[in-house]
Amino acid sequence: MTLFPLCLKELLFRLVQVHVSLSYGEEFSRVHSPSTMWVRSITTRGFDVCVRETGSARNESGVINWVAFQDHMGMIHGSLEFSGIWTTETKCNKVDFSKDWFAFTGSGTDLNFTLTGEARFENRNTPKVEDNYGFCQEVSFNTTFYTSPVVLVSVHHFYDRQQKSLILPENNIITAWVEEIRLTSMTICVKDLSGTGSKHDPLSVYYVVIGDLNPCLGVHCPSFGICKTFSAYESRCVCYEDCPSYQDPVCTTNGTTYDNQCWYELNYCRGLEKNSVYHPGSCEGFPLLRDKIELRVPKWSDSSCETVIFPPYRFYPEKQVHVQITVTHMNLNDSETVHDAVTSWIEDSNTENFTVCAMQSGRKSRNFNPFATVIWVAYQGAPPNGMTGIIKMQEWWSGTKCAKDKFKSAPVVLVTAEHLRTGVEYDAALIWTEDATNDSFKVCLREMQNFDGKHEDITVNWMAFTDLHKPFFTEHGFIKFPNTNPPLDENNNAYCQNMNSTGFRACLKELYETRYEPVSLSYAVLTDICDPGWNYFDGHCYFTSKTCANWTTALRNCRNENSAIADIKSSEENVFIQHRHNGEKSWLGLNDRTSEGNFTWADRGRGNFTAWAKNQPNNFKEEDCVHALGIKYRYEWNDVKCSDCHQYTCKKDLDECNTNQDACDSKASCINTVGSYTCLCDSSYQGDGFECSPTLGLYSSDPAHSCKEMRDLGLSRKDGKYWIDPEKNGTPLKVFCDMTTDGVEVLLQKAENVPRHDGKEQRW
């Protein structure tokens, strides 16, 4: 028995009407047989509902949808009594809307009906066996419900006995039901009863849908949030937490890499990220540009400044760019003269450009050269095993100002001053570091001789690293200036040292005092990795044309340089190449000129990475070559005619082994591979090739003379079992070595019949 809520119980003296329909849940499995339903024992407290299915019994469950109501102003309702004896035939009575049925006009919203409508069944074709000889159609809702709603259905068809072509009403016995009810749609089915003929009129099934709408309808959640329902009347914007673990990285405008788009959106939703996606693929961890600029340096009272413009798309737009500069006199063809000191600084560094300035450091000008070359390195982030940062000098008066910063180990430290107030020579200052230890270093500024007074708004860009970051840095270290004797007049009262390995001379000069103390000069060397005009990326060298050419000409030009039009192996390389073309269209090596639809690279490689635009490739008008569409088209690709004219990028492998760009251990051999290299430890050494350690005493094929020998050589050996050959007669012994005292050895076994660790020797 179904019980009514309190609202109907209170109206004890009004007639209650109940209407029912049958459905079969939310998941469609098969078309059921028609069922007969009726209600009984209707009171203001509830009613009984009965159902009987025709056809063979399946022992399945169904859902009874019901609506009960009492008087309503917008609804016409009534009851109809069938009188007389009624057995196996059809019985019809006419209702004149005065006299259990209900009817209404309009959409029914004032009656709390959520949706109303009509489903047409033309009944023109023969029903199918797989549909249980019924007709079904899906009806979509124009909204979304919170849970499956209640649906009432009623079959309607019209009959006019004056039209002879119509089917007799006794043959139009049709039952309608709802096969399944979903949140956004339902399936309505109709079927005739057995023995009523095989032809039926077109008919309509009127339906009424009553339910709670999804409370997220019309809710817009900012910051990649999603609307989540907590009840039929409550919803809130939340972050989607169930992100997948697959790797399809994206990079944001501040140089942060996320494993996939979902993780980026989750962090944005949580308020941990406020930058947009910049490009697909991982970010470049240490984007770096370097070059040099000539400055004409005036006398000590003035400075000279020039703006350096970066190529487009070289830096992430929402990440700080750091700049390091060094003054050099490299274009004078004069290796003897020691020139006067020049002070340099930068101003207004950003992702598009920076300004570099220089001026004479002192008032004396013995060997003053009005021309100076400033070598600069601009970068974002930090090199592997390195750190970068900014120290802000708030303000100071005449004299020296120092500040501390920290890092993990004692590194090479490079520093450059940046003036926040542009065009102010008054803030020119000397810069150096002091007291560099494993915990911190101190950077110092001192005003120029002619600019004493208050100074402010100067920051110091610093880079510190302990390990060499190849291939960008080929050498780094310290130059020791003991300064035990006064500098010589012929050296312009400066100290200089020649670096024979790299071929440069470093000089320093005391400007204020005649007291000379030991000084250590940090340096790092950046050299050209690839041939002139070529640039390095991920194990390869790239050359980008300045003019356009057709695809075959571009290929020929690349092959003349022992290279090919670039093939793309990853999202990162795809972005790198399209940035080289300033975001414009450019040729790729991919083509299907040999076999239509079978795309291969010009270097005959077959990569798995592609970035086709939607509906591409389409071979429109014999398009057999591929170009990149550029940044505006999300770095995607398209096939075009090979006769089109585009710029191109050539690509060739960098031989890290022959160019000394490898990081192999000194006791290992370098083996070049395409785009990379491997390292193999030499004989009598073991390891991954990047770190190799002696095998002395570890194998019977490489025995030590004694335990003491291994200890005295400083080998990393603990107390344990080792091989020694004290007689040096080729018959090693397995012994236990006490390495913590005096290298005492205890004989354990001779090497007879001992299996070897690689098929030839045995390790213990």
SULCORUR-V825839 format. One record per residue. N is the residue number from 1. RES is the residue in three letters. OMEGA is omega as a letter, one per 40 degrees, with the letter a starting at -180 (NA if undefined). BURIAL is b if it has 9 or more other C-alpha atoms within 8 Angstrom, else e. D_LAST is the distance of its C-alpha to the last C-alpha in whole Angstrom. Layout:
N&RES&OMEGA&BURIAL&D_LAST / N&RES&OMEGA&BURIAL&D_LAST
This chain:
1&MET&i&e&83 / 2&THR&a&e&83 / 3&LEU&i&e&84 / 4&PHE&i&b&85 / 5&PRO&a&e&84 / 6&LEU&a&e&87 / 7&CYS&i&e&89 / 8&LEU&a&b&90 / 9&LYS&a&b&91 / 10&GLU&a&e&93 / 11&LEU&a&e&96 / 12&LEU&a&e&97 / 13&PHE&i&e&100 / 14&ARG&a&e&99 / 15&LEU&i&e&98 / 16&VAL&i&b&94 / 17&GLN&a&b&93 / 18&VAL&i&b&90 / 19&HIS&a&b&88 / 20&VAL&i&b&85 / 21&SER&a&b&83 / 22&LEU&i&b&80 / 23&SER&a&b&77 / 24&TYR&i&b&73 / 25&GLY&a&b&71 / 26&GLU&a&e&68 / 27&GLU&a&e&67 / 28&PHE&i&e&68 / 29&SER&i&e&68 / 30&ARG&i&e&71 / 31&VAL&a&b&75 / 32&HIS&i&e&76 / 33&SER&i&b&80 / 34&PRO&i&b&83 / 35&SER&i&b&83 / 36&THR&a&e&86 / 37&MET&i&b&86 / 38&TRP&i&e&89 / 39&VAL&i&b&89 / 40&ARG&i&e&91 / 41&SER&i&e&92 / 42&ILE&i&b&92 / 43&THR&i&e&93 / 44&THR&i&b&92 / 45&ARG&a&b&89 / 46&GLY&a&b&88 / 47&PHE&i&b&88 / 48&ASP&i&b&87 / 49&VAL&a&b&85 / 50&CYS&i&e&85 / 51&VAL&i&e&84 / 52&ARG&a&e&84 / 53&GLU&i&b&82 / 54&THR&i&b&84 / 55&GLY&a&e&82 / 56&SER&a&e&79 / 57&ALA&i&e&77 / 58&ARG&a&e&74 / 59&ASN&i&e&73 / 60&GLU&a&e&72 / 61&SER&i&e&73 / 62&GLY&a&e&75 / 63&VAL&i&e&76 / 64&ILE&i&e&79 / 65&ASN&a&b&80 / 66&TRP&i&b&83 / 67&VAL&i&e&86 / 68&ALA&a&e&88 / 69&PHE&i&b&91 / 70&GLN&a&b&94 / 71&ASP&i&e&97 / 72&HIS&a&e&96 / 73&MET&a&e&98 / 74&GLY&a&e&97 / 75&MET&i&b&96 / 76&ILE&a&b&99 / 77&HIS&a&b&98 / 78&GLY&i&b&100 / 79&SER&a&e&100 / 80&LEU&a&b&101 / 81&GLU&i&e&103 / 82&PHE&a&e&103 / 83&SER&i&e&106 / 84&GLY&a&e&107 / 85&ILE&a&e&105 / 86&TRP&a&e&102 / 87&THR&a&e&100 / 88&THR&a&e&98 / 89&GLU&a&e&99 / 90&THR&i&e&99 / 91&LYS&i&e&101 / 92&CYS&i&e&101 / 93&ASN&a&e&103 / 94&LYS&i&e&104 / 95&VAL&a&e&103 / 96&ASP&i&e&106 / 97&PHE&i&e&104 / 98&SER&a&e&106 / 99&LYS&NA&e&105 / 100&ASP&i&b&96 / 101&TRP&i&e&96 / 102&PHE&i&e&95 / 103&ALA&i&e&95 / 104&PHE&i&e&95 / 105&THR&i&e&95 / 106&GLY&a&e&93 / 107&SER&i&e&89 / 108&GLY&a&b&89 / 109&THR&i&e&87 / 110&ASP&i&e&90 / 111&LEU&a&e&90 / 112&ASN&i&e&86 / 113&PHE&a&b&85 / 114&THR&i&b&82 / 115&LEU&i&b&82 / 116&THR&i&b&85 / 117&GLY&a&e&86 / 118&GLU&i&e&86 / 119&ALA&a&b&84 / 120&ARG&i&e&86 / 121&PHE&a&b&86 / 122&GLU&i&e&88 / 123&ASN&a&b&88 / 124&ARG&a&e&88 / 125&ASN&i&e&85 / 126&THR&i&e&85 / 127&PRO&a&b&82 / 128&LYS&i&e&79 / 129&VAL&a&e&78 / 130&GLU&i&e&74 / 131&ASP&i&b&76 / 132&ASN&i&b&78 / 133&TYR&i&b&81 / 134&GLY&i&b&81 / 135&PHE&i&b&81 / 136&CYS&i&b&78 / 137&GLN&i&e&78 / 138&GLU&i&e&76 / 139&VAL&a&b&77 / 140&SER&i&e&76 / 141&PHE&i&b&76 / 142&ASN&i&e&77 / 143&THR&i&e&75 / 144&THR&a&b&72 / 145&PHE&i&b&72 / 146&TYR&i&b&70 / 147&THR&a&b&70 / 148&SER&a&b&72 / 149&PRO&i&b&75 / 150&VAL&a&b&78 / 151&VAL&i&b&80 / 152&LEU&i&b&84 / 153&VAL&i&b&85 / 154&SER&a&e&88 / 155&VAL&i&b&90 / 156&HIS&i&e&93 / 157&HIS&a&e&95 / 158&PHE&a&e&98 / 159&TYR&i&e&101 / 160&ASP&a&e&104 / 161&ARG&i&e&107 / 162&GLN&i&e&109 / 163&GLN&a&e&106 / 164&LYS&a&e&106 / 165&SER&a&e&102 / 166&LEU&a&b&100 / 167&ILE&i&b&99 / 168&LEU&a&e&101 / 169&PRO&i&e&99 / 170&GLU&i&e&99 / 171&ASN&a&b&96 / 172&ASN&i&b&94 / 173&ILE&a&b&93 / 174&ILE&i&b&89 / 175&THR&i&b&87 / 176&ALA&i&b&84 / 177&TRP&i&b&81 / 178&VAL&a&b&78 / 179&GLU&i&b&75 / 180&GLU&i&b&73 / 181&ILE&i&b&73 / 182&ARG&a&b&70 / 183&LEU&a&b&70 / 184&THR&a&b&71 / 185&SER&i&b&73 / 186&MET&i&b&75 / 187&THR&i&b&75 / 188&ILE&i&b&79 / 189&CYS&i&b&80 / 190&VAL&i&b&84 / 191&LYS&i&b&85 / 192&ASP&i&b&88 / 193&LEU&a&e&89 / 194&SER&i&e&89 / 195&GLY&a&e&93 / 196&THR&i&b&94 / 197&GLY&a&e&94 / 198&SER&a&e&91 / 199&LYS&a&e&93 / 200&HIS&i&b&93 / 201&ASP&i&b&94 / 202&PRO&a&b&92 / 203&LEU&i&b&91 / 204&SER&i&b&89 / 205&VAL&i&b&87 / 206&TYR&i&b&88 / 207&TYR&i&b&85 / 208&VAL&a&b&84 / 209&VAL&a&b&81 / 210&ILE&i&b&81 / 211&GLY&i&b&77 / 212&ASP&i&b&76 / 213&LEU&i&b&74 / 214&ASN&a&b&71 / 215&PRO&i&b&71 / 216&CYS&a&b&69 / 217&LEU&i&e&72 / 218&GLY&i&e&73 / 219&VAL&i&e&70 / 220&HIS&a&e&68 / 221&CYS&i&b&65 / 222&PRO&i&e&64 / 223&SER&i&e&61 / 224&PHE&i&b&59 / 225&GLY&i&b&60 / 226&ILE&i&b&61 / 227&CYS&a&b&64 / 228&LYS&i&b&63 / 229&THR&i&b&65 / 230&PHE&i&e&65 / 231&SER&a&e&68 / 232&ALA&a&b&71 / 233&TYR&a&e&73 / 234&GLU&i&e&70 / 235&SER&i&b&67 / 236&ARG&i&b&65 / 237&CYS&i&b&63 / 238&VAL&i&e&59 / 239&CYS&i&b&56 / 240&TYR&a&e&54 / 241&GLU&a&e&51 / 242&ASP&a&e&50 / 243&CYS&i&e&48 / 244&PRO&a&e&46 / 245&SER&a&e&42 / 246&TYR&a&e&42 / 247&GLN&i&e&42 / 248&ASP&a&e&45 / 249&PRO&i&b&45 / 250&VAL&a&b&48 / 251&CYS&a&b&49 / 252&THR&a&b&52 / 253&THR&i&b&54 / 254&ASN&i&b&52 / 255&GLY&i&b&49 / 256&THR&a&e&47 / 257&THR&i&b&45 / 258&TYR&a&b&45 / 259&ASP&i&b&44 / 260&ASN&a&b&47 / 261&GLN&a&b&51 / 262&CYS&a&e&51 / 263&TRP&i&b&48 / 264&TYR&a&b&50 / 265&GLU&i&b&54 / 266&LEU&i&b&52 / 267&ASN&i&b&51 / 268&TYR&i&b&55 / 269&CYS&a&b&56 / 270&ARG&a&e&55 / 271&GLY&i&e&56 / 272&LEU&a&e&53 / 273&GLU&i&b&53 / 274&LYS&i&e&57 / 275&ASN&a&b&56 / 276&SER&i&e&57 / 277&VAL&a&b&54 / 278&TYR&i&b&54 / 279&HIS&i&b&53 / 280&PRO&a&b&50 / 281&GLY&a&b&46 / 282&SER&i&b&44 / 283&CYS&i&b&46 / 284&GLU&a&e&45 / 285&GLY&a&e&43 / 286&PHE&i&b&44 / 287&PRO&a&b&47 / 288&LEU&i&e&48 / 289&LEU&i&e&51 / 290&ARG&i&e&52 / 291&ASP&i&e&55 / 292&LYS&a&e&57 / 293&ILE&i&b&61 / 294&GLU&i&e&63 / 295&LEU&i&b&66 / 296&ARG&a&e&69 / 297&VAL&i&b&68 / 298&PRO&i&b&72 / 299&LYS&a&b&73 / 300&TRP&a&b&72 / 301&SER&a&e&74 / 302&ASP&i&e&73 / 303&SER&i&b&70 / 304&SER&a&b&69 / 305&CYS&i&b&67 / 306&GLU&i&e&66 / 307&THR&i&e&65 / 308&VAL&a&b&62 / 309&ILE&i&e&62 / 310&PHE&i&e&59 / 311&PRO&a&e&59 / 312&PRO&i&e&59 / 313&TYR&i&b&56 / 314&ARG&a&b&54 / 315&PHE&i&b&53 / 316&TYR&a&b&53 / 317&PRO&a&e&57 / 318&GLU&i&e&56 / 319&LYS&a&b&53 / 320&GLN&i&e&54 / 321&VAL&i&b&53 / 322&HIS&a&b&52 / 323&VAL&i&b&53 / 324&GLN&a&b&52 / 325&ILE&i&b&54 / 326&THR&i&e&54 / 327&VAL&i&b&57 / 328&THR&i&e&57 / 329&HIS&a&e&60 / 330&MET&a&e&58 / 331&ASN&a&e&61 / 332&LEU&a&e&63 / 333&ASN&a&e&62 / 334&ASP&a&e&62 / 335&SER&a&e&59 / 336&GLU&a&e&61 / 337&THR&i&e&63 / 338&VAL&a&b&61 / 339&HIS&i&b&63 / 340&ASP&a&b&64 / 341&ALA&i&b&62 / 342&VAL&i&b&63 / 343&THR&a&b&62 / 344&SER&i&b&61 / 345&TRP&i&b&60 / 346&ILE&i&b&60 / 347&GLU&i&b&63 / 348&ASP&i&b&63 / 349&SER&i&b&59 / 350&ASN&a&e&59 / 351&THR&a&b&58 / 352&GLU&a&e&60 / 353&ASN&i&b&61 / 354&PHE&i&b&61 / 355&THR&i&b&63 / 356&VAL&a&b&62 / 357&CYS&i&b&64 / 358&ALA&i&b&64 / 359&MET&i&b&67 / 360&GLN&a&b&67 / 361&SER&a&b&65 / 362&GLY&a&b&68 / 363&ARG&i&e&72 / 364&LYS&a&e&71 / 365&SER&a&e&71 / 366&ARG&i&e&70 / 367&ASN&a&b&68 / 368&PHE&i&e&68 / 369&ASN&a&e&67 / 370&PRO&i&e&69 / 371&PHE&i&b&67 / 372&ALA&i&b&63 / 373&THR&i&b&60 / 374&VAL&i&b&58 / 375&ILE&a&b&55 / 376&TRP&i&b&54 / 377&VAL&i&b&51 / 378&ALA&a&b&52 / 379&TYR&i&b&49 / 380&GLN&a&b&49 / 381&GLY&a&e&46 / 382&ALA&i&b&43 / 383&PRO&i&b&40 / 384&PRO&a&e&36 / 385&ASN&i&e&35 / 386&GLY&i&b&39 / 387&MET&i&b&42 / 388&THR&i&b&45 / 389&GLY&a&e&48 / 390&ILE&i&e&52 / 391&ILE&a&b&54 / 392&LYS&i&e&57 / 393&MET&a&b&60 / 394&GLN&i&e&62 / 395&GLU&i&b&65 / 396&TRP&i&b&65 / 397&TRP&a&e&68 / 398&SER&i&e&68 / 399&GLY&a&e&65 / 400&THR&i&b&62 / 401&LYS&a&b&60 / 402&CYS&i&e&56 / 403&ALA&a&b&54 / 404&LYS&i&e&50 / 405&ASP&a&e&48 / 406&LYS&i&e&44 / 407&PHE&a&b&41 / 408&LYS&a&e&37 / 409&SER&a&e&36 / 410&ALA&a&b&38 / 411&PRO&i&e&39 / 412&VAL&a&b&41 / 413&VAL&i&b&45 / 414&LEU&a&b&47 / 415&VAL&i&b&51 / 416&THR&i&b&54 / 417&ALA&i&b&57 / 418&GLU&i&b&59 / 419&HIS&i&b&63 / 420&LEU&i&b&64 / 421&ARG&a&e&68 / 422&THR&i&e&68 / 423&GLY&a&e&70 / 424&VAL&i&e&71 / 425&GLU&a&e&70 / 426&TYR&a&e&71 / 427&ASP&i&b&67 / 428&ALA&a&b&65 / 429&ALA&i&b&63 / 430&LEU&a&b&60 / 431&ILE&i&b&56 / 432&TRP&i&e&53 / 433&THR&i&b&50 / 434&GLU&i&e&50 / 435&ASP&i&e&47 / 436&ALA&i&b&44 / 437&THR&i&e&41 / 438&ASN&a&b&38 / 439&ASP&a&b&41 / 440&SER&i&b&44 / 441&PHE&a&b&46 / 442&LYS&i&b&50 / 443&VAL&a&b&52 / 444&CYS&i&b&56 / 445&LEU&i&b&59 / 446&ARG&a&b&62 / 447&GLU&i&b&65 / 448&MET&a&b&67 / 449&GLN&a&e&69 / 450&ASN&a&e&72 / 451&PHE&i&b&71 / 452&ASP&a&b&71 / 453&GLY&a&e&72 / 454&LYS&i&e&70 / 455&HIS&a&b&68 / 456&GLU&i&b&66 / 457&ASP&i&b&64 / 458&ILE&i&b&61 / 459&THR&a&b&58 / 460&VAL&i&b&55 / 461&ASN&i&b&52 / 462&TRP&i&b&49 / 463&MET&a&b&45 / 464&ALA&i&b&42 / 465&PHE&a&b&39 / 466&THR&a&b&36 / 467&ASP&a&e&34 / 468&LEU&i&b&35 / 469&HIS&i&b&37 / 470&LYS&e&b&37 / 471&PRO&a&e&39 / 472&PHE&a&e&42 / 473&PHE&a&b&41 / 474&THR&a&b&40 / 475&GLU&i&e&39 / 476&HIS&a&b&40 / 477&GLY&a&e&40 / 478&PHE&i&b&42 / 479&ILE&a&b&45 / 480&LYS&i&e&46 / 481&PHE&a&b&49 / 482&PRO&i&e&50 / 483&ASN&i&b&53 / 484&THR&i&e&54 / 485&ASN&i&e&57 / 486&PRO&i&e&60 / 487&PRO&a&b&60 / 488&LEU&i&e&62 / 489&ASP&a&e&65 / 490&GLU&i&e&65 / 491&ASN&i&b&62 / 492&ASN&i&b&64 / 493&ASN&i&b&63 / 494&ALA&i&b&59 / 495&TYR&i&b&56 / 496&CYS&i&b&54 / 497&GLN&i&e&51 / 498&ASN&i&e&50 / 499&MET&a&b&46 / 500&ASN&a&e&46 / 501&SER&a&e&43 / 502&THR&i&e&45 / 503&GLY&i&e&48 / 504&PHE&i&e&50 / 505&ARG&a&e&52 / 506&ALA&a&e&52 / 507&CYS&i&b&55 / 508&LEU&a&e&56 / 509&LYS&i&e&59 / 510&GLU&a&e&60 / 511&LEU&a&e&64 / 512&TYR&a&e&65 / 513&GLU&i&e&64 / 514&THR&i&e&64 / 515&ARG&a&e&61 / 516&TYR&a&b&57 / 517&GLU&i&e&54 / 518&PRO&a&b&51 / 519&VAL&i&e&50 / 520&SER&a&e&47 / 521&LEU&i&e&47 / 522&SER&i&b&45 / 523&TYR&i&b&45 / 524&ALA&a&b&44 / 525&VAL&i&b&44 / 526&LEU&a&e&45 / 527&THR&i&e&46 / 528&ASP&i&e&47 / 529&ILE&a&b&44 / 530&CYS&i&b&46 / 531&ASP&i&e&49 / 532&PRO&a&e&52 / 533&GLY&i&e&54 / 534&TRP&a&b&51 / 535&ASN&a&b&49 / 536&TYR&i&b&45 / 537&PHE&i&e&44 / 538&ASP&i&e&40 / 539&GLY&a&b&39 / 540&HIS&i&b&43 / 541&CYS&a&b&46 / 542&TYR&i&b&49 / 543&PHE&a&b&53 / 544&THR&a&b&56 / 545&SER&i&e&59 / 546&LYS&i&e&62 / 547&THR&a&e&65 / 548&CYS&i&b&65 / 549&ALA&i&b&65 / 550&ASN&a&b&65 / 551&TRP&a&b&61 / 552&THR&i&e&61 / 553&THR&i&e&62 / 554&ALA&i&b&60 / 555&LEU&i&b&57 / 556&ARG&i&e&59 / 557&ASN&i&e&58 / 558&CYS&a&b&55 / 559&ARG&i&b&54 / 560&ASN&i&e&56 / 561&GLU&a&e&53 / 562&ASN&a&e&50 / 563&SER&i&b&50 / 564&ALA&i&b&51 / 565&ILE&a&b&53 / 566&ALA&i&b&50 / 567&ASP&a&b&48 / 568&ILE&a&b&47 / 569&LYS&a&b&44 / 570&SER&i&e&44 / 571&SER&a&b&47 / 572&GLU&i&b&46 / 573&GLU&i&b&46 / 574&ASN&i&b&50 / 575&VAL&a&b&51 / 576&PHE&a&e&50 / 577&ILE&a&b&52 / 578&GLN&i&b&55 / 579&HIS&i&b&55 / 580&ARG&i&b&55 / 581&HIS&i&b&58 / 582&ASN&i&b&60 / 583&GLY&a&b&60 / 584&GLU&a&b&62 / 585&LYS&a&b&62 / 586&SER&i&b&59 / 587&TRP&i&b&58 / 588&LEU&a&b&55 / 589&GLY&a&b&53 / 590&LEU&a&b&54 / 591&ASN&i&b&57 / 592&ASP&a&b&58 / 593&ARG&a&e&60 / 594&THR&a&e&59 / 595&SER&a&e&59 / 596&GLU&i&e&61 / 597&GLY&i&e&59 / 598&ASN&a&e&55 / 599&PHE&i&b&54 / 600&THR&a&b&52 / 601&TRP&a&b&51 / 602&ALA&i&b&52 / 603&ASP&i&e&49 / 604&ARG&i&e&48 / 605&GLY&i&e&46 / 606&ARG&i&e&46 / 607&GLY&i&e&45 / 608&ASN&a&e&45 / 609&PHE&i&e&47 / 610&THR&i&e&50 / 611&ALA&a&e&53 / 612&TRP&i&b&56 / 613&ALA&a&b&59 / 614&LYS&i&e&61 / 615&ASN&i&e&63 / 616&GLN&e&b&61 / 617&PRO&a&e&61 / 618&ASN&i&e&64 / 619&ASN&i&b&65 / 620&PHE&a&e&68 / 621&LYS&i&e&70 / 622&GLU&i&e&68 / 623&GLU&a&b&65 / 624&ASP&i&b&62 / 625&CYS&a&b&60 / 626&VAL&i&b&59 / 627&HIS&i&b&59 / 628&ALA&a&b&58 / 629&LEU&i&b&61 / 630&GLY&a&b&60 / 631&ILE&a&b&59 / 632&LYS&a&e&62 / 633&TYR&i&e&61 / 634&ARG&i&e&58 / 635&TYR&a&b&56 / 636&GLU&a&b&57 / 637&TRP&i&b&57 / 638&ASN&i&b&60 / 639&ASP&a&b&61 / 640&VAL&i&b&64 / 641&LYS&a&b&66 / 642&CYS&a&b&64 / 643&SER&i&e&67 / 644&ASP&a&b&67 / 645&CYS&i&e&67 / 646&HIS&i&b&64 / 647&GLN&a&b&61 / 648&TYR&i&b&58 / 649&THR&i&b&54 / 650&CYS&a&b&52 / 651&LYS&i&b&48 / 652&LYS&a&b&46 / 653&ASP&i&b&42 / 654&LEU&i&b&41 / 655&ASP&a&b&38 / 656&GLU&a&b&36 / 657&CYS&a&b&34 / 658&ASN&i&e&37 / 659&THR&i&e&39 / 660&ASN&i&e&36 / 661&GLN&a&b&36 / 662&ASP&i&b&32 / 663&ALA&a&e&30 / 664&CYS&i&b&27 / 665&ASP&a&b&25 / 666&SER&i&e&26 / 667&LYS&a&b&23 / 668&ALA&i&b&23 / 669&SER&i&b&26 / 670&CYS&i&b&29 / 671&ILE&a&b&30 / 672&ASN&i&b&33 / 673&THR&a&e&34 / 674&VAL&i&e&37 / 675&GLY&a&b&38 / 676&SER&i&b&34 / 677&TYR&i&b&31 / 678&THR&a&b&28 / 679&CYS&a&b&25 / 680&LEU&a&b&22 / 681&CYS&i&b&20 / 682&ASP&i&b&20 / 683&SER&a&e&18 / 684&SER&i&e&15 / 685&TYR&a&b&15 / 686&GLN&a&b&14 / 687&GLY&a&b&16 / 688&ASP&a&b&20 / 689&GLY&i&b&22 / 690&PHE&i&b&24 / 691&GLU&a&e&21 / 692&CYS&i&b&18 / 693&SER&a&e&16 / 694&PRO&i&e&15 / 695&THR&a&b&11 / 696&LEU&i&b&12 / 697&GLY&a&b&9 / 698&LEU&a&b&6 / 699&TYR&i&b&7 / 700&SER&i&b&9 / 701&SER&a&e&12 / 702&ASP&a&b&12 / 703&PRO&i&b&11 / 704&ALA&i&b&13 / 705&HIS&i&b&16 / 706&SER&i&b&15 / 707&CYS&a&b&14 / 708&LYS&i&b&18 / 709&GLU&i&b&18 / 710&MET&a&b&15 / 711&ARG&a&b&17 / 712&ASP&i&e&21 / 713&LEU&i&e&20 / 714&GLY&i&e&20 / 715&LEU&a&e&16 / 716&SER&a&e&15 / 717&ARG&i&e&13 / 718&LYS&i&e&13 / 719&ASP&a&b&12 / 720&GLY&a&e&9 / 721&LYS&a&b&6 / 722&TYR&i&b&6 / 723&TRP&i&b&8 / 724&ILE&i&b&12 / 725&ASP&a&b&15 / 726&PRO&a&e&17 / 727&GLU&a&e&20 / 728&LYS&a&e&19 / 729&ASN&i&e&20 / 730&GLY&i&e&17 / 731&THR&a&e&16 / 732&PRO&i&b&12 / 733&LEU&i&b&11 / 734&LYS&a&b&8 / 735&VAL&i&b&10 / 736&PHE&a&b&10 / 737&CYS&i&b&12 / 738&ASP&a&b&15 / 739&MET&a&b&16 / 740&THR&a&e&19 / 741&THR&a&e&21 / 742&ASP&i&e&21 / 743&GLY&i&b&17 / 744&VAL&a&b&17 / 745&GLU&i&b&15 / 746&VAL&a&e&14 / 747&LEU&i&e&13 / 748&LEU&a&e&11 / 749&GLN&i&e&11 / 750&LYS&a&e&12 / 751&ALA&a&b&11 / 752&GLU&i&e&14 / 753&ASN&i&e&14 / 754&VAL&i&e&10 / 755&PRO&a&e&11 / 756&ARG&a&b&10 / 757&HIS&i&b&9 / 758&ASP&a&e&13 / 759&GLY&a&e&14 / 760&LYS&a&e&14 / 761&GLU&a&b&10 / 762&GLN&i&b&7 / 763&ARG&i&e&4 / 764&TRP&NA&e&0
